[in-house]
Amino acid sequence: MISFAFSILMTLLSNPTLDTKPRIIYVGDPMCSWCYGFSPELEALKKELGDTYDFEIVMGGLRPYNKETMYDLMDFLSQHWKEVSERSGQKFNYGILNETEITYDTEPPSRATVIVRDLKPESAFDFFHNIQSAFYFENKNMHLKESYHEALTALDIDTDQFDRLFDSEKYKLKVRKDFERASSLGVRGFPTVLLEANDKVVLISNGYATKAMMIDRIRSTK
């Protein structure tokens, strides 16, 4: 009897498919202003629930392959950035809105995040937050590989390897898979937080939300 029980225990421990730990799925975009404003709340949520929930980050694709320049979108973006700053307290640098050559194409930083998620999964969220600041506060051009190097070095990720992968067709295709997955999850706006548990996916928040609001929603779904 003891031998049989021990055998069952070892099977449970060795079979990851039997792990029932709930998962919180965050769907966002590095160049989404509301995602930037939401970052402190997301970090607080991850810090509080990280021991009892798995966290996954998925790139939603806000404006991938967009050809409009920052200058073209100046009026639209500046209005949104002011709203986000007032609501969240996050600081913006509006200088990049004068750029007539930099397009508001959110695919490159999304691709960069997917690469880091593969190279060092435990650092994916930190990298995502760091490059949000690189764009919104430091006004770096996120089309350039060099714009990611500071964030990569801080996380002890090899920049040469990253550069090769950033230019690869493999990751240009792989980030599209993230966009497709976000769509298949029914996500239509960012940031979105979902809870995956008991073979179902439940919406926790769509748009800006506080940590307290999300925790209340997560607890109410149990």
DRENROLO-475740 format. One line per field, with one value per residue: residue in one letter; x, y, z of N, C-alpha, C, O in turn. Coordinates in nm, 2 decimals. Example, Ala and Ser with C-alpha at 12.3 -4.5 7.8 and 13.67 -1.06 7.14 Angstrom:
2
type A, S
n.u 1.32, 1.28
n.v -0.57, -0.22
n.w 0.78, 0.71
ca.u 1.23, 1.37
ca.v -0.45, -0.11
ca.w 0.78, 0.71
c.u 1.32, 1.29
c.v -0.33, 0.00
c.w 0.78, 0.79
o.u 1.42, 1.34
o.v -0.33, 0.11
o.w 0.85, 0.80
***
This chain:
222
type M, I, S, F, A, F, S, I, L, M, T, L, L, S, N, P, T, L, D, T, K, P, R, I, I, Y, V, G, D, P, M, C, S, W, C, Y, G, F, S, P, E, L, E, A, L, K, K, E, L, G, D, T, Y, D, F, E, I, V, M, G, G, L, R, P, Y, N, K, E, T, M, Y, D, L, M, D, F, L, S, Q, H, W, K, E, V, S, E, R, S, G, Q, K, F, N, Y, G, I, L, N, E, T, E, I, T, Y, D, T, E, P, P, S, R, A, T, V, I, V, R, D, L, K, P, E, S, A, F, D, F, F, H, N, I, Q, S, A, F, Y, F, E, N, K, N, M, H, L, K, E, S, Y, H, E, A, L, T, A, L, D, I, D, T, D, Q, F, D, R, L, F, D, S, E, K, Y, K, L, K, V, R, K, D, F, E, R, A, S, S, L, G, V, R, G, F, P, T, V, L, L, E, A, N, D, K, V, V, L, I, S, N, G, Y, A, T, K, A, M, M, I, D, R, I, R, S, T, K
n.u 0.08, 0.19, 0.40, 0.25, 0.12, 0.34, 0.43, 0.23, 0.26, 0.51, 0.46, 0.29, 0.46, 0.64, 0.51, 0.44, 0.21, 0.01, 0.01, -0.17, -0.15, -0.28, -0.29, -0.19, -0.25, -0.10, -0.17, -0.03, 0.13, 0.45, 0.46, 0.22, 0.04, -0.13, -0.06, 0.19, 0.13, -0.01, 0.19, 0.31, 0.11, 0.07, 0.32, 0.31, 0.10, 0.21, 0.42, 0.28, 0.13, 0.29, 0.40, 0.20, 0.07, 0.12, 0.28, 0.23, 0.34, 0.20, 0.23, 0.02, 0.00, -0.05, -0.02, 0.11, 0.35, 0.27, 0.28, 0.26, 0.42, 0.57, 0.53, 0.31, 0.11, 0.10, -0.09, -0.30, -0.17, -0.04, -0.26, -0.37, -0.14, -0.13, -0.37, -0.31, -0.09, -0.20, -0.38, -0.23, 0.02, 0.26, 0.55, 0.60, 0.79, 0.76, 0.91, 0.97, 0.75, 0.79, 0.93, 0.99, 1.07, 1.07, 0.86, 0.54, 0.54, 0.47, 0.57, 0.85, 0.95, 0.78, 0.86, 1.12, 1.06, 0.95, 1.18, 1.34, 1.18, 1.20, 1.48, 1.54, 1.32, 1.23, 1.29, 1.13, 0.91, 1.04, 1.21, 1.02, 0.90, 1.12, 1.18, 0.96, 0.99, 1.22, 1.13, 0.91, 1.00, 1.28, 1.28, 1.38, 1.46, 1.28, 1.31, 1.57, 1.83, 2.02, 1.89, 1.79, 2.00, 2.09, 1.89, 1.90, 2.17, 2.15, 2.00, 2.16, 2.18, 2.30, 2.40, 2.49, 2.38, 2.11, 2.09, 2.13, 1.91, 1.70, 1.70, 1.62, 1.42, 1.28, 1.19, 1.04, 0.83, 0.75, 0.66, 0.43, 0.27, 0.22, 0.05, -0.16, -0.24, -0.33, -0.55, -0.70, -0.77, -0.96, -0.90, -0.92, -0.83, -0.58, -0.41, -0.47, -0.58, -0.59, -0.73, -0.63, -0.76, -0.87, -0.94, -1.05, -1.07, -1.08, -1.18, -1.00, -0.92, -0.96, -0.80, -0.69, -0.63, -0.63, -0.41, -0.55, -0.81, -0.78, -0.70, -0.93, -1.11, -0.99, -1.00, -1.27, -1.34, -1.28
n.v -0.12, 0.13, 0.14, 0.17, 0.41, 0.58, 0.55, 0.68, 0.94, 1.01, 1.00, 1.22, 1.43, 1.42, 1.47, 1.73, 1.81, 1.77, 1.97, 2.21, 2.48, 2.80, 3.04, 3.37, 3.57, 3.82, 4.05, 4.27, 4.56, 4.69, 4.96, 5.07, 5.32, 5.31, 5.07, 5.12, 5.31, 5.14, 4.97, 4.99, 4.89, 4.63, 4.52, 4.53, 4.35, 4.12, 4.09, 4.04, 3.81, 3.63, 3.40, 3.21, 3.20, 3.14, 3.35, 3.49, 3.65, 3.80, 3.92, 4.17, 4.33, 4.62, 4.84, 4.70, 4.71, 4.96, 5.26, 5.53, 5.82, 5.94, 6.21, 6.25, 6.15, 6.31, 6.48, 6.31, 6.11, 6.27, 6.36, 6.12, 6.04, 6.23, 6.19, 5.93, 5.98, 6.16, 5.98, 5.76, 5.86, 5.81, 5.92, 6.11, 6.17, 6.41, 6.47, 6.29, 6.30, 6.48, 6.37, 6.30, 6.08, 5.85, 5.58, 5.48, 5.20, 4.92, 4.66, 4.59, 4.63, 4.45, 4.21, 4.20, 4.16, 3.90, 3.76, 3.78, 3.66, 3.40, 3.36, 3.42, 3.35, 3.42, 3.69, 3.83, 4.00, 4.21, 4.31, 4.40, 4.61, 4.77, 4.85, 4.99, 5.22, 5.31, 5.39, 5.57, 5.75, 5.79, 5.82, 5.66, 5.52, 5.25, 5.09, 5.03, 4.80, 4.87, 5.02, 4.85, 4.75, 4.84, 4.76, 4.49, 4.43, 4.50, 4.28, 4.08, 3.95, 3.83, 4.06, 4.04, 3.79, 3.85, 4.05, 3.91, 3.74, 3.92, 4.02, 3.80, 3.59, 3.40, 3.51, 3.72, 3.59, 3.46, 3.65, 3.72, 3.50, 3.55, 3.77, 3.66, 3.47, 3.64, 3.75, 3.52, 3.47, 3.64, 3.90, 4.25, 4.50, 4.69, 4.75, 4.40, 4.16, 3.83, 3.54, 3.21, 2.91, 2.60, 2.49, 2.70, 3.04, 3.35, 3.69, 3.94, 4.21, 4.48, 4.73, 5.02, 4.93, 4.90, 4.73, 4.64, 4.62, 4.42, 4.20, 4.17, 4.09, 3.85, 3.69, 3.67, 3.50, 3.24
n.w 0.00, 0.09, -0.09, -0.33, -0.30, -0.28, -0.54, -0.69, -0.60, -0.69, -0.96, -0.99, -0.92, -1.13, -1.36, -1.55, -1.67, -1.49, -1.32, -1.15, -1.11, -1.12, -1.39, -1.47, -1.74, -1.92, -2.16, -2.37, -2.51, -2.59, -2.67, -2.62, -2.47, -2.25, -2.14, -2.05, -1.85, -1.69, -1.59, -1.32, -1.16, -1.26, -1.20, -0.92, -0.88, -0.98, -0.80, -0.56, -0.61, -0.73, -0.62, -0.60, -0.84, -1.19, -1.42, -1.74, -2.03, -2.32, -2.65, -2.78, -3.01, -3.09, -3.29, -3.52, -3.78, -3.87, -4.06, -4.02, -3.90, -3.59, -3.57, -3.74, -3.59, -3.37, -3.24, -3.17, -3.01, -2.81, -2.66, -2.56, -2.41, -2.21, -2.07, -1.97, -1.81, -1.62, -1.49, -1.41, -1.31, -1.43, -1.61, -1.91, -2.20, -2.43, -2.65, -2.86, -3.03, -3.22, -3.42, -3.75, -3.90, -3.76, -3.73, -3.59, -3.53, -3.37, -3.38, -3.37, -3.09, -2.97, -3.09, -2.99, -2.72, -2.73, -2.80, -2.58, -2.39, -2.47, -2.45, -2.18, -1.98, -1.72, -1.70, -1.87, -1.81, -1.67, -1.87, -2.06, -1.91, -1.89, -2.15, -2.22, -2.07, -2.19, -2.44, -2.38, -2.19, -2.22, -2.49, -2.70, -3.02, -3.11, -3.33, -3.37, -3.30, -3.11, -2.92, -2.74, -2.60, -2.35, -2.17, -2.20, -2.12, -1.85, -1.76, -1.80, -2.05, -2.36, -2.60, -2.86, -2.94, -2.92, -3.12, -3.35, -3.35, -3.35, -3.61, -3.75, -3.96, -3.83, -3.58, -3.66, -3.76, -3.54, -3.36, -3.48, -3.42, -3.16, -3.18, -3.31, -3.12, -2.91, -3.03, -3.06, -2.80, -2.76, -2.71, -2.75, -2.68, -2.50, -2.19, -2.12, -1.88, -1.80, -1.64, -1.62, -1.53, -1.41, -1.66, -1.80, -1.93, -1.79, -1.80, -1.63, -1.63, -1.85, -2.00, -1.80, -1.47, -1.11, -0.88, -0.66, -0.76, -0.95, -0.79, -0.63, -0.83, -0.92, -0.69, -0.67, -0.87, -0.80
ca.u 0.00, 0.28, 0.47, 0.16, 0.10, 0.47, 0.44, 0.14, 0.32, 0.62, 0.40, 0.24, 0.57, 0.72, 0.43, 0.40, 0.07, -0.08, 0.03, -0.29, -0.13, -0.35, -0.20, -0.24, -0.20, -0.10, -0.16, 0.00, 0.22, 0.55, 0.44, 0.09, 0.06, -0.21, 0.02, 0.30, 0.07, -0.05, 0.30, 0.33, 0.00, 0.10, 0.44, 0.26, 0.02, 0.31, 0.49, 0.19, 0.07, 0.39, 0.43, 0.09, 0.02, 0.22, 0.25, 0.27, 0.32, 0.17, 0.23, -0.11, 0.00, -0.13, -0.01, 0.23, 0.37, 0.22, 0.37, 0.25, 0.53, 0.53, 0.48, 0.18, 0.01, 0.13, -0.21, -0.37, -0.09, -0.02, -0.38, -0.37, -0.04, -0.17, -0.47, -0.25, -0.01, -0.29, -0.45, -0.13, 0.13, 0.37, 0.60, 0.62, 0.88, 0.69, 1.00, 0.97, 0.64, 0.84, 1.01, 0.92, 1.12, 1.04, 0.72, 0.48, 0.53, 0.49, 0.62, 0.99, 0.97, 0.71, 0.95, 1.23, 1.01, 0.94, 1.31, 1.39, 1.09, 1.26, 1.62, 1.54, 1.18, 1.21, 1.32, 1.05, 0.84, 1.13, 1.25, 0.91, 0.89, 1.24, 1.18, 0.85, 1.06, 1.32, 1.05, 0.82, 1.07, 1.41, 1.25, 1.47, 1.40, 1.27, 1.34, 1.71, 1.87, 2.10, 1.80, 1.76, 2.12, 2.10, 1.80, 1.96, 2.28, 2.10, 1.94, 2.27, 2.15, 2.40, 2.35, 2.52, 2.28, 1.99, 2.09, 2.11, 1.77, 1.61, 1.70, 1.59, 1.28, 1.21, 1.12, 0.94, 0.71, 0.71, 0.58, 0.30, 0.20, 0.17, -0.06, -0.27, -0.29, -0.41, -0.68, -0.78, -0.81, -1.07, -0.85, -0.94, -0.77, -0.46, -0.37, -0.57, -0.53, -0.68, -0.70, -0.66, -0.77, -0.98, -0.98, -1.13, -1.01, -1.17, -1.13, -0.98, -0.93, -0.93, -0.78, -0.62, -0.69, -0.53, -0.38, -0.66, -0.93, -0.75, -0.70, -1.07, -1.17, -0.93, -1.05, -1.42, -1.36, -1.25
ca.v 0.00, 0.24, 0.15, 0.22, 0.56, 0.65, 0.55, 0.78, 1.07, 1.03, 1.03, 1.35, 1.52, 1.41, 1.50, 1.87, 1.83, 1.75, 2.09, 2.28, 2.61, 2.89, 3.13, 3.50, 3.60, 3.96, 4.08, 4.41, 4.61, 4.79, 5.10, 5.11, 5.42, 5.26, 4.96, 5.19, 5.36, 5.02, 4.89, 4.98, 4.81, 4.50, 4.48, 4.51, 4.23, 4.01, 4.08, 3.99, 3.68, 3.55, 3.27, 3.12, 3.20, 3.15, 3.47, 3.48, 3.78, 3.78, 4.05, 4.19, 4.39, 4.75, 4.89, 4.64, 4.74, 5.09, 5.34, 5.67, 5.87, 6.00, 6.35, 6.23, 6.11, 6.39, 6.53, 6.19, 6.05, 6.36, 6.36, 6.00, 6.03, 6.32, 6.11, 5.82, 6.04, 6.20, 5.87, 5.67, 5.92, 5.78, 6.04, 6.09, 6.27, 6.43, 6.51, 6.20, 6.33, 6.57, 6.29, 6.28, 5.97, 5.73, 5.53, 5.43, 5.06, 4.85, 4.52, 4.57, 4.60, 4.32, 4.10, 4.20, 4.09, 3.76, 3.70, 3.78, 3.56, 3.27, 3.35, 3.42, 3.37, 3.49, 3.83, 3.89, 4.12, 4.32, 4.36, 4.47, 4.73, 4.86, 4.91, 5.09, 5.35, 5.35, 5.46, 5.68, 5.85, 5.82, 5.85, 5.58, 5.46, 5.11, 5.01, 5.00, 4.70, 4.93, 5.08, 4.75, 4.69, 4.88, 4.68, 4.35, 4.42, 4.50, 4.15, 3.98, 3.88, 3.86, 4.15, 3.98, 3.69, 3.92, 4.12, 3.81, 3.69, 4.04, 4.03, 3.68, 3.57, 3.32, 3.59, 3.80, 3.51, 3.41, 3.75, 3.71, 3.40, 3.61, 3.86, 3.56, 3.42, 3.74, 3.75, 3.39, 3.48, 3.74, 4.03, 4.35, 4.62, 4.66, 4.62, 4.30, 4.06, 3.71, 3.43, 3.07, 2.81, 2.50, 2.47, 2.81, 3.16, 3.46, 3.83, 4.01, 4.35, 4.53, 4.87, 5.05, 4.88, 4.90, 4.60, 4.60, 4.59, 4.29, 4.10, 4.14, 4.01, 3.72, 3.61, 3.64, 3.40, 3.11
ca.w 0.00, 0.09, -0.22, -0.44, -0.27, -0.32, -0.69, -0.74, -0.56, -0.79, -1.09, -0.99, -0.92, -1.25, -1.47, -1.54, -1.72, -1.38, -1.24, -1.16, -1.07, -1.21, -1.47, -1.51, -1.87, -1.95, -2.30, -2.39, -2.62, -2.53, -2.72, -2.58, -2.36, -2.13, -2.09, -1.98, -1.73, -1.61, -1.55, -1.18, -1.10, -1.30, -1.12, -0.78, -0.88, -0.99, -0.67, -0.45, -0.64, -0.81, -0.56, -0.61, -0.98, -1.30, -1.50, -1.88, -2.11, -2.46, -2.72, -2.84, -3.14, -3.10, -3.43, -3.59, -3.93, -3.90, -4.14, -3.98, -3.81, -3.46, -3.60, -3.80, -3.48, -3.26, -3.17, -3.11, -2.91, -2.70, -2.58, -2.48, -2.31, -2.10, -1.99, -1.90, -1.70, -1.51, -1.42, -1.35, -1.25, -1.51, -1.67, -2.05, -2.27, -2.56, -2.76, -2.98, -3.12, -3.33, -3.51, -3.88, -3.96, -3.68, -3.74, -3.47, -3.56, -3.24, -3.40, -3.33, -2.95, -2.94, -3.13, -2.89, -2.60, -2.75, -2.80, -2.44, -2.33, -2.51, -2.40, -2.03, -1.95, -1.59, -1.72, -1.98, -1.76, -1.64, -2.00, -2.11, -1.84, -1.91, -2.28, -2.21, -2.02, -2.30, -2.54, -2.34, -2.11, -2.29, -2.63, -2.79, -3.14, -3.09, -3.45, -3.37, -3.20, -3.00, -2.82, -2.64, -2.54, -2.21, -2.09, -2.21, -2.03, -1.71, -1.73, -1.83, -2.18, -2.46, -2.70, -3.00, -2.97, -2.94, -3.24, -3.46, -3.35, -3.39, -3.76, -3.81, -4.00, -3.73, -3.48, -3.73, -3.77, -3.41, -3.29, -3.54, -3.35, -3.04, -3.22, -3.34, -2.99, -2.84, -3.10, -3.03, -2.66, -2.76, -2.66, -2.85, -2.63, -2.41, -2.14, -2.08, -1.79, -1.80, -1.55, -1.68, -1.43, -1.42, -1.80, -1.86, -1.92, -1.74, -1.80, -1.50, -1.65, -1.98, -1.98, -1.68, -1.34, -1.00, -0.82, -0.57, -0.84, -1.01, -0.69, -0.60, -0.94, -0.92, -0.58, -0.69, -0.97, -0.74
c.u 0.09, 0.35, 0.38, 0.14, 0.23, 0.48, 0.35, 0.20, 0.43, 0.57, 0.35, 0.35, 0.64, 0.64, 0.38, 0.26, -0.03, -0.07, -0.10, -0.27, -0.19, -0.25, -0.27, -0.17, -0.21, -0.08, -0.14, 0.09, 0.32, 0.53, 0.29, 0.09, -0.02, -0.13, 0.13, 0.24, 0.03, 0.07, 0.32, 0.23, 0.03, 0.22, 0.40, 0.18, 0.11, 0.38, 0.41, 0.15, 0.17, 0.42, 0.32, 0.03, 0.14, 0.18, 0.31, 0.24, 0.31, 0.17, 0.10, -0.10, -0.09, -0.13, 0.11, 0.23, 0.31, 0.32, 0.36, 0.37, 0.47, 0.47, 0.34, 0.07, 0.03, 0.01, -0.28, -0.30, -0.07, -0.14, -0.39, -0.26, -0.07, -0.27, -0.41, -0.16, -0.09, -0.35, -0.34, -0.01, 0.26, 0.42, 0.63, 0.72, 0.81, 0.77, 0.99, 0.85, 0.68, 0.91, 0.93, 0.97, 1.09, 0.89, 0.67, 0.44, 0.56, 0.54, 0.76, 1.01, 0.89, 0.80, 1.07, 1.19, 1.00, 1.07, 1.36, 1.30, 1.14, 1.40, 1.62, 1.40, 1.15, 1.23, 1.23, 0.97, 0.93, 1.18, 1.14, 0.89, 1.00, 1.23, 1.06, 0.91, 1.15, 1.25, 0.98, 0.90, 1.20, 1.40, 1.35, 1.39, 1.40, 1.28, 1.49, 1.75, 1.94, 2.01, 1.76, 1.88, 2.13, 2.01, 1.85, 2.08, 2.25, 2.05, 2.04, 2.23, 2.24, 2.34, 2.37, 2.42, 2.15, 1.98, 2.07, 1.96, 1.67, 1.60, 1.65, 1.44, 1.21, 1.13, 1.03, 0.81, 0.66, 0.63, 0.44, 0.21, 0.14, 0.04, -0.19, -0.33, -0.37, -0.55, -0.77, -0.83, -0.93, -1.03, -0.86, -0.88, -0.66, -0.46, -0.49, -0.51, -0.64, -0.63, -0.73, -0.65, -0.89, -1.04, -1.06, -1.04, -1.11, -1.10, -1.12, -0.99, -0.90, -0.92, -0.71, -0.70, -0.59, -0.51, -0.49, -0.78, -0.90, -0.76, -0.85, -1.14, -1.11, -0.98, -1.20, -1.44, -1.33, -1.38
c.v 0.13, 0.26, 0.20, 0.37, 0.64, 0.66, 0.66, 0.92, 1.10, 1.06, 1.17, 1.46, 1.53, 1.45, 1.64, 1.90, 1.83, 1.87, 2.18, 2.43, 2.71, 2.99, 3.26, 3.54, 3.75, 3.98, 4.23, 4.44, 4.71, 4.93, 5.14, 5.20, 5.37, 5.15, 5.01, 5.25, 5.25, 4.94, 4.88, 4.89, 4.66, 4.44, 4.45, 4.38, 4.11, 3.98, 4.01, 3.84, 3.59, 3.42, 3.17, 3.11, 3.21, 3.28, 3.45, 3.61, 3.74, 3.92, 4.06, 4.24, 4.51, 4.81, 4.83, 4.68, 4.87, 5.18, 5.49, 5.70, 5.92, 6.14, 6.34, 6.21, 6.20, 6.43, 6.42, 6.13, 6.14, 6.36, 6.24, 5.99, 6.12, 6.25, 6.00, 5.88, 6.09, 6.09, 5.78, 5.73, 5.89, 5.91, 6.01, 6.20, 6.29, 6.46, 6.42, 6.23, 6.42, 6.50, 6.26, 6.15, 5.84, 5.70, 5.47, 5.28, 4.98, 4.71, 4.50, 4.55, 4.48, 4.20, 4.09, 4.13, 3.94, 3.69, 3.68, 3.67, 3.42, 3.25, 3.34, 3.45, 3.45, 3.64, 3.90, 4.01, 4.23, 4.39, 4.45, 4.60, 4.83, 4.92, 5.00, 5.22, 5.40, 5.43, 5.58, 5.79, 5.89, 5.85, 5.78, 5.53, 5.31, 5.02, 4.97, 4.90, 4.76, 4.99, 4.98, 4.70, 4.72, 4.79, 4.53, 4.33, 4.42, 4.36, 4.04, 3.89, 3.93, 3.95, 4.10, 3.88, 3.75, 3.98, 4.02, 3.76, 3.80, 4.05, 3.91, 3.67, 3.49, 3.40, 3.69, 3.72, 3.47, 3.52, 3.76, 3.61, 3.46, 3.70, 3.77, 3.50, 3.52, 3.75, 3.63, 3.39, 3.58, 3.88, 4.14, 4.49, 4.59, 4.78, 4.53, 4.20, 3.95, 3.61, 3.30, 2.97, 2.72, 2.49, 2.58, 2.94, 3.27, 3.59, 3.89, 4.16, 4.38, 4.68, 4.89, 4.99, 4.88, 4.75, 4.55, 4.55, 4.45, 4.18, 4.07, 4.06, 3.87, 3.63, 3.58, 3.54, 3.26, 3.03
c.w 0.00, -0.04, -0.33, -0.42, -0.31, -0.47, -0.75, -0.71, -0.66, -0.93, -1.10, -0.99, -1.05, -1.37, -1.47, -1.59, -1.61, -1.28, -1.26, -1.12, -1.16, -1.27, -1.50, -1.64, -1.89, -2.10, -2.32, -2.50, -2.56, -2.56, -2.70, -2.45, -2.23, -2.06, -2.00, -1.85, -1.63, -1.54, -1.40, -1.11, -1.14, -1.22, -0.98, -0.78, -0.89, -0.86, -0.56, -0.48, -0.71, -0.75, -0.58, -0.75, -1.08, -1.37, -1.64, -1.95, -2.26, -2.53, -2.80, -2.98, -3.15, -3.24, -3.50, -3.73, -3.97, -3.97, -4.10, -3.88, -3.68, -3.48, -3.66, -3.69, -3.36, -3.18, -3.10, -3.00, -2.79, -2.60, -2.50, -2.37, -2.19, -2.01, -1.91, -1.78, -1.59, -1.43, -1.35, -1.28, -1.33, -1.59, -1.82, -2.10, -2.41, -2.68, -2.88, -3.07, -3.23, -3.44, -3.64, -3.95, -3.89, -3.69, -3.61, -3.50, -3.43, -3.26, -3.35, -3.18, -2.90, -2.98, -3.03, -2.76, -2.61, -2.75, -2.66, -2.36, -2.35, -2.44, -2.25, -1.98, -1.82, -1.59, -1.82, -1.93, -1.73, -1.77, -2.06, -2.05, -1.87, -2.05, -2.30, -2.17, -2.12, -2.41, -2.49, -2.26, -2.17, -2.43, -2.73, -2.91, -3.13, -3.21, -3.45, -3.26, -3.08, -2.89, -2.71, -2.56, -2.39, -2.12, -2.09, -2.12, -1.89, -1.67, -1.77, -1.95, -2.28, -2.57, -2.84, -3.04, -3.00, -3.08, -3.36, -3.47, -3.39, -3.54, -3.83, -3.85, -3.90, -3.63, -3.54, -3.74, -3.64, -3.34, -3.35, -3.47, -3.22, -3.07, -3.24, -3.21, -2.91, -2.90, -3.07, -2.89, -2.65, -2.71, -2.78, -2.80, -2.53, -2.31, -2.11, -1.99, -1.78, -1.69, -1.61, -1.56, -1.45, -1.56, -1.86, -1.84, -1.89, -1.75, -1.66, -1.52, -1.80, -1.97, -1.84, -1.56, -1.23, -0.95, -0.74, -0.65, -0.90, -0.91, -0.65, -0.71, -0.95, -0.81, -0.60, -0.79, -0.92, -0.71
o.u 0.06, 0.37, 0.43, 0.14, 0.21, 0.52, 0.39, 0.19, 0.44, 0.63, 0.37, 0.34, 0.70, 0.70, 0.28, 0.21, -0.15, -0.14, -0.13, -0.37, -0.17, -0.14, -0.38, -0.04, -0.32, 0.02, -0.23, 0.12, 0.28, 0.57, 0.25, 0.15, 0.03, -0.14, 0.17, 0.31, 0.03, 0.04, 0.34, 0.26, 0.00, 0.22, 0.44, 0.19, 0.09, 0.41, 0.46, 0.14, 0.14, 0.47, 0.35, -0.06, 0.24, 0.06, 0.42, 0.14, 0.38, 0.11, 0.06, -0.19, -0.20, -0.24, 0.20, 0.12, 0.29, 0.44, 0.44, 0.41, 0.35, 0.37, 0.25, -0.04, -0.03, 0.01, -0.32, -0.36, -0.08, -0.13, -0.42, -0.29, -0.03, -0.26, -0.44, -0.17, -0.06, -0.36, -0.37, 0.05, 0.37, 0.34, 0.69, 0.72, 0.81, 0.72, 1.01, 0.86, 0.60, 0.95, 0.82, 0.91, 1.08, 0.80, 0.75, 0.32, 0.68, 0.56, 0.78, 1.07, 0.93, 0.80, 1.11, 1.26, 1.03, 1.09, 1.41, 1.36, 1.13, 1.43, 1.70, 1.37, 1.06, 1.19, 1.25, 0.97, 0.89, 1.19, 1.17, 0.87, 0.98, 1.27, 1.06, 0.88, 1.17, 1.30, 1.00, 0.86, 1.24, 1.49, 1.39, 1.27, 1.50, 1.27, 1.52, 1.70, 1.93, 2.06, 1.72, 1.86, 2.17, 2.05, 1.83, 2.08, 2.30, 2.05, 2.00, 2.25, 2.27, 2.24, 2.29, 2.37, 2.08, 1.88, 1.99, 1.91, 1.57, 1.49, 1.63, 1.36, 1.08, 1.02, 0.93, 0.70, 0.54, 0.53, 0.35, 0.09, 0.03, -0.06, -0.30, -0.45, -0.48, -0.64, -0.89, -0.93, -0.98, -1.11, -0.81, -0.87, -0.66, -0.49, -0.59, -0.40, -0.75, -0.52, -0.85, -0.54, -0.99, -1.16, -1.13, -0.96, -1.21, -0.99, -1.22, -1.05, -0.82, -1.02, -0.67, -0.82, -0.47, -0.59, -0.53, -0.85, -1.00, -0.81, -0.88, -1.21, -1.19, -1.02, -1.25, -1.55, -1.36, -1.37
o.v 0.22, 0.37, 0.28, 0.44, 0.74, 0.76, 0.73, 1.01, 1.22, 1.15, 1.24, 1.56, 1.63, 1.46, 1.67, 2.01, 1.87, 1.88, 2.22, 2.50, 2.70, 3.01, 3.27, 3.54, 3.81, 3.93, 4.31, 4.35, 4.80, 5.02, 5.24, 5.16, 5.39, 5.13, 4.96, 5.23, 5.27, 4.87, 4.77, 4.81, 4.57, 4.33, 4.35, 4.31, 4.01, 3.87, 3.93, 3.76, 3.47, 3.33, 3.05, 3.03, 3.27, 3.31, 3.41, 3.68, 3.67, 4.01, 3.97, 4.21, 4.51, 4.82, 4.91, 4.69, 4.90, 5.17, 5.57, 5.62, 5.95, 6.18, 6.43, 6.26, 6.17, 6.41, 6.43, 6.11, 6.09, 6.37, 6.25, 5.95, 6.08, 6.26, 5.99, 5.82, 6.07, 6.10, 5.74, 5.67, 5.95, 5.98, 5.91, 6.31, 6.19, 6.48, 6.47, 6.18, 6.44, 6.56, 6.20, 6.12, 5.73, 5.78, 5.42, 5.24, 4.99, 4.64, 4.40, 4.45, 4.42, 4.11, 3.98, 4.06, 3.87, 3.58, 3.58, 3.60, 3.33, 3.14, 3.27, 3.57, 3.52, 3.71, 4.02, 4.11, 4.35, 4.51, 4.56, 4.71, 4.95, 5.04, 5.09, 5.33, 5.52, 5.52, 5.69, 5.90, 6.01, 5.90, 5.84, 5.51, 5.25, 4.90, 4.87, 4.91, 4.71, 5.00, 5.02, 4.63, 4.64, 4.74, 4.46, 4.23, 4.34, 4.33, 3.92, 3.77, 4.05, 3.91, 4.13, 3.88, 3.71, 3.97, 4.06, 3.75, 3.78, 4.09, 3.91, 3.73, 3.50, 3.37, 3.73, 3.78, 3.46, 3.49, 3.80, 3.63, 3.42, 3.69, 3.81, 3.49, 3.48, 3.76, 3.64, 3.32, 3.60, 3.96, 4.11, 4.58, 4.48, 4.89, 4.58, 4.15, 3.98, 3.61, 3.27, 2.96, 2.76, 2.48, 2.56, 2.95, 3.28, 3.61, 3.89, 4.23, 4.31, 4.75, 4.79, 5.01, 4.87, 4.66, 4.44, 4.45, 4.37, 4.07, 3.95, 3.96, 3.77, 3.52, 3.48, 3.49, 3.16, 2.92
o.w -0.08, -0.09, -0.41, -0.52, -0.37, -0.52, -0.84, -0.80, -0.71, -1.00, -1.20, -1.06, -1.09, -1.48, -1.40, -1.55, -1.62, -1.18, -1.37, -1.09, -1.29, -1.22, -1.53, -1.65, -1.89, -2.15, -2.28, -2.59, -2.49, -2.49, -2.75, -2.35, -2.12, -1.94, -1.90, -1.74, -1.51, -1.45, -1.35, -1.02, -1.06, -1.17, -0.92, -0.68, -0.82, -0.83, -0.49, -0.39, -0.75, -0.82, -0.57, -0.78, -1.05, -1.38, -1.66, -1.93, -2.31, -2.48, -2.88, -3.07, -3.21, -3.29, -3.54, -3.80, -4.09, -3.94, -4.15, -3.80, -3.66, -3.41, -3.62, -3.71, -3.25, -3.05, -2.98, -2.89, -2.67, -2.48, -2.38, -2.26, -2.07, -1.89, -1.79, -1.67, -1.47, -1.31, -1.24, -1.19, -1.29, -1.64, -1.85, -2.04, -2.49, -2.79, -3.00, -3.19, -3.32, -3.54, -3.64, -4.06, -3.95, -3.66, -3.53, -3.50, -3.39, -3.16, -3.28, -3.14, -2.80, -2.90, -3.00, -2.70, -2.52, -2.70, -2.62, -2.27, -2.27, -2.39, -2.19, -1.95, -1.81, -1.50, -1.84, -2.00, -1.77, -1.78, -2.11, -2.11, -1.89, -2.07, -2.38, -2.23, -2.14, -2.46, -2.54, -2.27, -2.17, -2.50, -2.83, -2.90, -3.14, -3.21, -3.52, -3.14, -2.97, -2.78, -2.61, -2.46, -2.31, -2.01, -1.99, -2.05, -1.81, -1.55, -1.76, -1.94, -2.30, -2.64, -2.93, -3.15, -3.09, -3.15, -3.45, -3.57, -3.45, -3.59, -3.95, -3.79, -3.89, -3.60, -3.47, -3.74, -3.62, -3.26, -3.28, -3.46, -3.18, -3.00, -3.21, -3.20, -2.86, -2.83, -3.05, -2.86, -2.54, -2.68, -2.89, -2.88, -2.47, -2.34, -2.07, -2.01, -1.76, -1.66, -1.65, -1.50, -1.51, -1.59, -1.95, -1.75, -1.96, -1.72, -1.59, -1.44, -1.86, -1.94, -1.78, -1.55, -1.26, -0.99, -0.75, -0.61, -0.90, -0.94, -0.63, -0.67, -0.97, -0.83, -0.55, -0.80, -0.99, -0.67
***
